[in-house]
Amino acid sequence: MVTKLRIVGAGLAIAGLGFLGAAGFAYSEVAAGQNSLQKFSEAQAVELAYDENGQLTDHGSVEGAEAILDRLENEWGYKVVESELDPNDPLVNTGTEYMYQMATVATHILTGTQTVTVTETTEYLGETYEPGTYDVPVDGQYWADFEYGNEIAMQVRGQAWTGVAHGLFGELGVGSVTASTLKLGLGISGLIAGLGLIFLALGAATFWISGDVAKRDAARAAVKADEPELVTV
């Protein structure tokens, strides 16, 4: 029994060391990814703006930043992590900061206006436009929302949702997903390390139990040796 317990304990300890080794490797990969993302963020040098009270602002407006956060949380359904919006570290390098920056780009596009030239009488968003030049609001329309074939709609869409805008969305989206994936990887590394420690503890406990079993067996053997032998006639 003692030998079997010790074999089991050794197996558990070896498994624990294996888990710890895997956790160390996983963490090194996560750390490398975090370093790369940080370097990429530093190279772009994009920072969020905060006022003297540490409140997030958009073009100096706290209300503007709150409107962007409202879009991010309520329209896009993104879970904002407040701790990632740090006035002491304004560099855009976390998932929340990347998504906030994306929402900033979207908000300025969606609430802006575009100058269009109308060549013939056109109905657009409930209004009639005679030939001429007008500043027309984007009116919160995303790329797919515009009325296809409408002269004004096509001009507004093309000027508002440019290739640059789509490129920024793609780049910021990749940054957000990368940051979130690295955070998940860090959690998985911790989970694997925890399993390793549990297996090591179980291995140690098994060796401890085997020691008690060995002492018990030795005590029983001693008692048995001290018992008088029965004489048979």
Legacy VTK file of the C-alpha trace (Angstrom):
# vtk DataFile Version 3.0
C-alpha trace
ASCII
DATASET POLYDATA
POINTS 233 float
0.000 0.000 0.000
2.763 2.449 0.951
4.602 1.818 -2.313
1.422 2.366 -4.326
0.682 5.633 -2.515
4.189 6.880 -3.170
3.923 5.998 -6.858
0.636 7.920 -7.060
2.188 10.854 -5.201
5.170 10.899 -7.543
2.830 10.855 -10.551
0.794 13.750 -9.178
3.953 15.747 -8.456
5.311 15.138 -11.957
1.968 16.196 -13.450
2.080 19.336 -11.297
5.543 20.202 -12.560
4.319 19.621 -16.109
1.412 22.036 -15.599
3.742 24.641 -14.103
6.069 24.279 -17.076
3.152 24.731 -19.479
1.984 27.769 -17.503
5.454 29.278 -17.709
5.558 28.769 -21.477
2.037 30.195 -21.920
2.924 33.233 -19.818
6.107 33.862 -21.807
4.069 33.865 -25.036
1.474 36.224 -23.537
4.218 38.521 -22.255
5.797 38.600 -25.721
2.443 39.512 -27.246
1.844 42.236 -24.667
5.285 43.687 -25.331
4.630 43.697 -29.084
1.242 45.389 -28.640
2.822 47.977 -26.342
5.566 48.727 -28.873
2.953 49.035 -31.621
0.930 51.446 -29.486
4.013 53.503 -28.655
4.961 53.692 -32.339
1.524 55.112 -33.198
1.608 57.428 -30.154
-2.192 57.797 -30.053
-3.352 59.048 -26.659
-6.726 59.783 -25.116
-7.370 63.239 -23.638
-8.213 63.904 -19.992
-8.875 67.152 -18.143
-7.171 68.329 -14.940
-9.666 66.313 -12.900
-8.795 63.087 -14.677
-12.047 63.002 -16.646
-12.028 61.729 -20.204
-12.668 64.430 -22.805
-13.305 64.677 -26.528
-11.957 67.877 -28.053
-11.956 69.334 -24.519
-15.563 68.308 -23.786
-16.404 65.883 -20.973
-19.959 65.635 -22.323
-18.589 64.657 -25.736
-16.574 61.817 -24.190
-19.620 60.682 -22.212
-21.649 60.539 -25.439
-18.952 58.378 -27.027
-18.904 56.049 -24.017
-22.686 55.871 -24.161
-22.506 54.767 -27.795
-19.825 52.225 -26.948
-21.738 50.702 -24.033
-25.381 51.020 -25.056
-25.389 51.004 -28.862
-22.464 48.655 -29.433
-22.934 46.650 -26.216
-19.253 46.749 -25.253
-18.354 46.170 -21.599
-16.168 49.121 -20.666
-13.449 48.385 -18.093
-13.073 51.669 -16.203
-9.611 50.766 -14.905
-8.339 50.654 -18.495
-9.213 54.343 -18.934
-6.307 55.663 -16.875
-5.463 59.388 -17.042
-1.945 58.506 -15.861
-1.517 56.225 -18.879
-3.374 57.868 -21.794
-1.649 55.751 -24.448
-4.210 53.692 -26.404
-3.043 50.146 -25.586
-5.957 48.326 -23.898
-9.136 46.774 -25.243
-11.362 49.486 -23.808
-9.133 52.273 -25.130
-9.055 50.791 -28.621
-12.842 50.430 -28.662
-13.307 53.947 -27.275
-11.100 55.293 -30.051
-13.167 53.381 -32.606
-16.371 54.809 -31.119
-14.805 58.271 -31.298
-14.146 57.911 -35.023
-17.667 56.586 -35.575
-19.303 59.352 -33.546
-17.569 62.131 -35.449
-18.566 60.528 -38.736
-22.165 59.828 -37.726
-22.789 63.304 -36.301
-20.967 65.217 -39.034
-22.084 66.830 -42.270
-20.867 66.471 -45.834
-20.925 68.994 -48.679
-22.732 67.589 -51.711
-23.660 68.903 -55.132
-27.207 68.176 -56.323
-27.681 68.080 -60.078
-31.431 67.437 -60.153
-34.333 67.688 -57.716
-33.834 64.904 -55.159
-35.752 63.644 -52.135
-33.501 62.739 -49.220
-34.434 61.949 -45.604
-37.815 63.612 -45.972
-36.496 66.775 -47.584
-36.493 67.982 -51.164
-33.223 69.359 -52.533
-33.162 71.493 -55.679
-29.996 71.601 -57.799
-27.214 73.296 -55.871
-24.624 72.735 -53.145
-25.639 71.758 -49.609
-24.156 70.682 -46.281
-26.047 67.477 -45.571
-25.927 65.637 -42.210
-24.828 62.029 -42.086
-27.708 61.600 -39.658
-26.283 58.622 -37.778
-26.186 56.390 -40.848
-23.661 53.582 -41.109
-22.348 52.415 -44.507
-25.226 50.012 -45.149
-27.948 52.428 -44.011
-27.794 54.789 -46.979
-30.413 54.649 -49.723
-28.604 53.031 -52.607
-28.855 54.934 -55.908
-29.930 58.199 -54.306
-27.646 60.952 -55.612
-27.304 62.705 -52.236
-27.026 59.504 -50.210
-24.241 58.162 -52.405
-22.235 61.376 -52.097
-22.682 61.581 -48.332
-21.750 57.925 -47.855
-18.667 58.138 -50.042
-17.383 61.276 -48.311
-18.202 60.180 -44.753
-17.249 56.507 -44.842
-13.952 56.777 -46.659
-11.310 54.081 -47.024
-9.421 55.773 -44.206
-12.430 55.445 -41.903
-12.833 51.759 -42.724
-9.075 51.252 -42.303
-9.154 52.857 -38.856
-12.061 50.625 -37.866
-10.125 47.560 -38.987
-6.907 48.570 -37.224
-8.606 49.542 -33.976
-10.710 46.381 -34.054
-7.592 44.239 -34.388
-5.991 46.123 -31.489
-9.027 45.572 -29.278
-9.262 41.866 -30.079
-5.517 41.414 -29.570
-5.622 43.119 -26.174
-8.634 41.051 -25.090
-7.030 37.818 -26.314
-3.832 38.577 -24.409
-5.875 39.215 -21.267
-7.617 35.872 -21.765
-4.246 34.204 -22.328
-2.974 35.644 -19.064
-5.984 34.218 -17.237
-5.463 30.792 -18.826
-1.792 30.881 -17.806
-2.860 31.549 -14.230
-5.397 28.715 -14.377
-2.784 26.250 -15.637
-0.350 27.373 -12.923
-3.084 26.893 -10.320
-3.694 23.347 -11.544
0.035 22.683 -11.308
0.132 23.843 -7.700
-2.917 21.719 -6.861
-1.306 18.606 -8.345
1.920 19.308 -6.466
-0.024 19.736 -3.225
-1.902 16.480 -3.861
1.388 14.716 -4.547
2.890 16.027 -1.321
-0.263 15.065 0.600
-0.090 11.545 -0.844
3.531 11.187 0.307
2.527 12.490 3.745
-0.315 9.968 3.958
1.994 7.165 2.829
4.334 8.085 5.684
1.489 7.777 8.179
0.459 4.454 6.657
4.038 3.215 6.925
4.182 4.216 10.613
0.849 2.529 11.269
1.975 -0.673 9.606
5.235 -0.620 11.554
3.348 -0.127 14.814
1.026 -3.019 14.044
3.984 -5.239 13.195
5.657 -4.344 16.499
2.520 -5.131 18.471
2.137 -8.416 16.670
5.761 -9.314 17.422
5.226 -8.650 21.156
2.162 -10.912 21.386
2.882 -14.332 23.047
2.701 -17.269 20.725
-0.127 -19.706 21.333
1.095 -23.163 22.274
-0.864 -25.992 20.797
-0.902 -29.443 22.402
LINES 1 234
233 0 1 2 3 4 5 6 7 8 9 10 11 12 13 14 15 16 17 18 19 20 21 22 23 24 25 26 27 28 29 30 31 32 33 34 35 36 37 38 39 40 41 42 43 44 45 46 47 48 49 50 51 52 53 54 55 56 57 58 59 60 61 62 63 64 65 66 67 68 69 70 71 72 73 74 75 76 77 78 79 80 81 82 83 84 85 86 87 88 89 90 91 92 93 94 95 96 97 98 99 100 101 102 103 104 105 106 107 108 109 110 111 112 113 114 115 116 117 118 119 120 121 122 123 124 125 126 127 128 129 130 131 132 133 134 135 136 137 138 139 140 141 142 143 144 145 146 147 148 149 150 151 152 153 154 155 156 157 158 159 160 161 162 163 164 165 166 167 168 169 170 171 172 173 174 175 176 177 178 179 180 181 182 183 184 185 186 187 188 189 190 191 192 193 194 195 196 197 198 199 200 201 202 203 204 205 206 207 208 209 210 211 212 213 214 215 216 217 218 219 220 221 222 223 224 225 226 227 228 229 230 231 232
